[in-house]
Structures are given as structure tokens and as C-alpha cells.
């Protein structure tokens, strides 16, 4: 029965992906067309369009994560602080897992273990990955209330490159992007390089 339900859910996802061609493919910071319909699975195998689910929000942030990525896991406290600050101001947070090998049970346990106060979605077909243009975990993508992509990149500059870490971040890019978006200002650095585990290595 469970296998039948999952198969049916994946079939619907394929239909959604075939029917709607993603339009948000330009560089972050440009005023883009309304984001297309998106159908992602949550940890209960329900299909969710995160834009529709958060249509009353002032901004939406997608945080791409993976269960076994050390850099991604190191950012859990930062994600918690950002959520505590901005969720009350109308920002919707989604945690997105692009690794198709990570099961709903593993993701659910990961969210609990790291105390993420964020709804988790699965992107095994990399629909949202391609739409946002992210390439690693952790990486963030921010959409404004018109569903235009306004920021894509690192959470902060704590990691200079793989294996090289600052004692503390000197630039808080995601925080600044959210603050600017809530103030109806253009994000000064709409795209920044992120350091982490390569999503392309997640075979699907």
C-alpha cells in the first residue's frame, strides 16, 4: 500500500513537471516572472506547492540541506536564529532536501535532531534546484511577495572554501537579503558563492 501511494505521488509530480515549464532561470536579483507551479513531496508523501502554501507571506526562503553534509549541519543554529527573527515578520521558511537517497524517515529524524523549526520538503527530481539555480547544500534562495527571485547564495561567509573556515562570519548575506526584501529594497548582493556539498553529486 505504501509503495503504491509513493508511486502515485511521483506520477503526479512527473505530470506537474511536464505540464509547467519553469520560468525562473535568470540570474538572482532580476525582476522575474511569477514563479511557476511547483509540486514537491513533504515527508508524509503529500504534494505541496510551497508558493501557494505561503501565498500570504511577505517573502519565502528555501534553504537547501542534506542529512550527511557537515557544512549544512553546522548551519542549523544559524537557521534557527534567522527563523526566530524573520518568521514573525512574515517570512516563510522551507527546508529542501535534494538528495533522492534520503528517505522521509531520515529527513524527519534529521529535522528533529537539529531542532529545525522549519517545514521540510523533498526535491528528488531537482525541480526546485533547477528553478532556483542553487548548486550546493547549504544554499538559500529568496523570493519576494511577487514570487520573484531576489537572492541566491550562501547563508553567510563563514566558509571561504572547502576546508577553510573563518572563526566567525563577517558578512551575513541571507540575513541582509531578507531585511532588504522586507523593506521593499533591492538586495545589494543578489548572488553570492556558496560553499558546501555539491547537489550534482546526488544522483537521481
Protein Blocks (a to p, Z undefined) as FASTA:
>chain_A
ZZmmmmmmmmmmmmmmmmpccfblbcehiacddddddddddfkopacdfklmmmmpmbdc
dddddfklmklmmmmmmmmmmmmmmmmnopacddddfbfklcfklmmmmmmmnopabdcd
ddfkommmmmnopabdcddddddfkopafbgcdfblmbmbghiacfbdfbdfklmmmmmm
mnopacfblbccdddddfklmcZZ
